[in-house]
Amino acid sequence: MLKEKTGIGPGLLFMVLYVSMFSYGIIQSPYVAAKYMGNNGYWGFFLAFIISIPVIGLICLLGRRFPHKSIVQYLPEVFGTILGKSLGFFYLTFIMVLMVWASRTISEEINVYFLSRTPMWASVFLFLIVSTYVAHQGIEGVTRLAAFIFPVTFFLSFAAILFSFQNFQLDNIRPVFLIDGYKIPYGSLQMFYPFLTLLPVLMIYPYLTEKQKGFKVVTGATLLVFVIIFLVILSGIGNYSAPGLLRYSWTVLELTRKANLPFVLQTFGLFFGATYLSQALVGTGFFYYVLSEGVSQLLNVSNYKWFTLILFPITYFLIMLPSGIVDVRFVFPYIRIIGFAITLGLPLVILLAAILRRRGEIKSAS
């Protein structure tokens, strides 16, 4: 049983999932779509969203089967102590890898557009300090902060994306229904990476107060993120074409800098950058909380807050490990493909093992 007495409602779960998926998934999405699928890259993301639906179903089935335990707590019950603990460690390791990669990518972006004269170590340190503070507030604090920033950040981000269609060229997305071998199916695996942020749900599902609404809530947040990122990919390809997108390191920021409100606002770039950064801090804080809570459960320590401090130097070292953006981009394809396999395969294997070994609350899962 989880010892923390607080819980989160469906609305809070919806918002923290949206914020984390948006912040971890949007910036690189047009670049990846253009690189692997060309001018039809938006179809690959559509297929990735379709694939995410059964993943959400598996996660929610596990949540109902083990309503009072996180994945780290029920893995030993399903697979035995040694294998279960090992799988829990593997799960938390990937959560850390994803958080480290995203934090370094976001820090690189901050240095290019906002703090060009600030050394990377200082940008990373400040970013991680704020994220650690957010994680230290616990699941209720993280989700309430996500709910606080959601209305303004969603409005400004959505407005910036809509106004980016001002210079949209329809010819850049044609032919619309081009089937070019396995490019789109393979590209859909590459474009699944925004939905890797569904993995932390396996840790926080026990805190959901209305578990019967879990599937609708998680699917709703995923659908909203899909719509936003789909529009970004469509706008990016329509504005620059697929080959043109590959010239930019941070396509979405270039796109929103181009968007403007005639006679009123010269560019939406600053507003989008500020809203994106605030969501990135909350999203990373959410991942950091999940990591700290998971480690505390793995080691049977009651207070996760100690681990937000203990893990800080390790996380900082790992974020600073790549020598530059080239190294970060080199590992990104491996994270995307391995992450897809883990996000789809891990919940499926656990659920099948739980069914075969009759573990969990069987009536709740039916």
N, C-alpha and C positions, 0 to 999 in steps of 0.2 A: 504494500500500500504506500501511496505517496504521503509524505508527512506534511507537506505544505497545505494549509487550510484554504488558501485563496483559490478562486476559480475564475475562468474567463467565459463570457457569454459568446454566442455565435457572432455578434457584431465585432467584438474585439479580435476574435480569431480571423475573421474576414479581412480586417484592416491590416493586421500585422503580416498576414500572408501576402496581401496585395503589395504592401510597401517593400517587403523583402524580394518578391519576384520581380517587381518593377526595377528596383535599384540594382539587382544583380544581373538582370536579363536584357535591359533595353539598350545600353550603350554600344555593345558590340554586335547586336542583332542584324542591322543592315549590312555590315561588312561581311559577316559570315554567310548571310543569304546570298549576297552578290558573288562571293568567292566560289561557293560550291554549286550554285544553281543559276547564276546569271540573271537575266531580266525576269525570270519566273520564280525568283527566290521566295516570294510571298506564299506560293503554294506549299513549299516545304515546311513553312511554319504552321500552316493550316493542318498538315498531316501530323506534325509534332503535337499540336493541341489535341487531335483525335486520339493519339497514343496516350496522352496524359489522363484521359478519362478512366480507362481500366486501372491505371496506377492509383488514382484517387480512390477507386472502389476497393482495391486491395488494402490501402492504408486504413480506410474507414472500417472495413471488415475486421482488421486486426485490432483497431481501437475498440470495437464493440465486443470482441472476444476477450480482450484483456482491459476492461474499462477502468481499472484502478492502478494499472501499471504502465510504465513507459517501455519502450523497446529494450533498453538496457536491463530492465528488471525482469521482463518475461523471456528473454533469450535463454538464460540458464534453465528456466522451467521447461522450455521446449526442446533444447538440444543437450541439456546436461551442463554442469558447472563449467568444465574446462572449455568445451567448444562454445558454449553460450557466452562466456566471458570474452573469449577470443573474438567472436563475431561482434560483440559489443564494442570492443576496442577498435576493430576494423571500421565499424560504422562511425565512431567518433573521430577516427583518423581522417576519414573522407570529409566529414563535416569541417574539420580544421583545415584541410587542404583547400576546400572550396572557399572558406572564409579568408584564408591567407591570400589565395589568388585574387579574389575580388577586392580585398583591401589594398593590395599592391597596385592593381589596375586603376582603382579609383584614385589612389594617391598620385600615380603618374599623370592622370588626367588633371588633377588639381594643380600639380606643378606646372603643367603646360599652359593652362588657361587662367589660373587665378593667382598662383604664388610662384611665378617664374624665377624669382630671385631667392627663393627659400630653398635650402638644401633638402634633399629627399628625406634624410633621417628625421628632420624636424617635422615635415609634413606627416610622415608616418606616425611619429610619436604623438602628435596632437590628435590625429584621427583615431588612433588606438586608445588614447586616454579617454576621449569622449565616448567611444563605443564601450569601453570597460565600465564607465560610470553608468551608462544605460543598462548594461547587463546586470550590474550590481543591484538594480531596482527590483529584480525578480520578474516573473512572467506577467504579473498584473501591471507592474510599472511600465514594462516594455510595451505591452499591448495598449495601455492607455495613452502612452506617448504617440504610438502609431495612429491611434484614433484622433488625437489632438491635431496632428499635422495633416491628416488625410484630406479634409475638405479643401484647404487652400492649395496644397501641393497637387492634388488631382485636377483642380480647376485650371491652375496656371500651366501645368504640363499638357493637359488636353488642349487648351487654347493655343499653346505654342505649336503643337503638332498639327492642329487644324489649319492655322495660318501658314504653315510651311508648304501647303499645297498651292500657294499662289502662283508658282512658276512650274507647276506640274506639266509634264509633256507626255501625252498619252502614248506616243510612239515608243517611248522608252520601256514600256511594260508589254509591248507586243512582240511576238504573238502570245495571246493570253493562255491558250491551251496547247502549248508546245510540250510534247512528250519526247524527251531526249534521253533514251535509255534509262539508266538507274540514277541519274543525277538528282532528281527530286526525291525519290525514296531515301537515297543516301544522305541528301541534304537535310531531310527531315530528322535524321538521327543527330546530325550536327546542330540543328536548330532546336533540339529538345532542351538545351542547357538552361533556359530560364526556368524550366519546371523542375530542375534539380533541387530547388528550394522547397519542394514538397517533402523532402526527407525529414526536416525537423518536426513535421507534424507527428511523426512516430514517437517523438519525445514528449510533446505537449498535449496530445489528445486526451490523456486522463484529466487534464484541467478543464476541459470543455464541460460546461454545466448542462448543456442540452445535447447529449451525444447523438440523439436521433436525427438532429439537423446537420450532423457533421458533413455528410456527402454534399448536401446542397450548398453549405457555406464554402467548403473548399473548392467545389466546382465553380461557384459564383465568382470567387476571387480569381481563380485561374482564367475564367472566361473574360473577365474585365481586363486582366493583364494581356491576354491574347489579343483583344480588340485594339488596345493601345499600341502594342508592339507591331501588330499587323499593319496598322496605319503608318507607323514609322517606317517600316520596310517599304511599303507601297510609295510613300512620299519620297523616301531617299532614292529609290530606283527611278521614280518618275521625274525627279528633279535633276539627278546627275547621270542616270543610266548605270548599269552594273559595272562596266569598266571604270566609269568616273568615280564611283564610290570607293573603289580600291585605292584611290590616290590619297584618301584621308585616313588618319589614324583614329580620329574620334568623330565619326560621321554624324552622329545625332546632334552633337553640339554645333557642328558646322551647319547642319540643317536648321536648327532653331535660331542660330544667329542670322540666318537668311530670312527667317520669318519676321514680318513686321505688320503693324497696324497703321495703314496710311494716314498721314497727317497727325497721328497721335503718338505712336511708339515706333522708334526706329528699328528696334530688334527685340525679340523675345529671349535672346540668348542668355542674358543675365538672370532673368526670372527663372528660366528653365534650369540653369546651372545651380541656382540657390535652392530650388525645390528638390532637385535631384540629389544634391549633397546632403540635405536634411534627411531624405529618405534613405540614403546610403548609410548614414550614421546609425539610424534606427535599425535598419536591416542587419548591419554588422553587429550591433548590440544584441539583437535577437539571436543571431548565430552564436555569439559569444556566450550568451546565457545558456543556450542549449548545450554547448560544449562543456561549460562549467558544471551544469546540473548533471550531465551525463557522466562526467568523470567522478563526481561525488557519489553517484549511485553505483558506479562500477567498483569503487573502492570502499563502499559502505560507510561513507562519511556524511553526516547529517546536514552540515552547513556548506552549501555550494559556493557561498560568497568568498570563502577563502581561496577557492580555485580561480575566481576572476582575477585575483592578485598573483597567485602562483603561476598561472599560465601566461601572464602578461609578458615577462622577458622571453619566454619560449616563442610566443606568437610574434613578438617584435623581431626577434632574430630571424624567423622564417620569412617574414614579410620583406626584410632587408636582404635576404639571401640572393635573389636574382640581381645580376649586375645592371640590368636595364630593361626597357620595354621589350627588347628583342627576345630576351630569355622568358619573359612573361608570356609572350605570344607563342613561343616555341612549345610550352607545356599545355597551352590552352586546348588544342585539338585532342590531346590525351585525356584531359579532364572531361571534355564533352562526351567522348565515346565511353570511357570507363564509367563516368557518372550516369550515363543512360543505362548501362548494363546493371549498375548497382540499384538505381532508382526503380527499375522494373523488376529485376531479378530478386533482390533481397526480400521485399514484402511477399512476393509469390512463394519463394522457398519457405519462408517462416510460416505462412498460412497453410501450405500443404503439410508441413511437418506437424503443425499444431492440430490439424484435422486427423492425420494418420495416428498421432500419439494421443489424441483426445485431451489436449491441453486447453486451458482457458474455460470461460463460461460459455458453454455451447449454446444454451438457450438464447443468450444475448446476441450471439452472432447469427442466429437464424432469422 
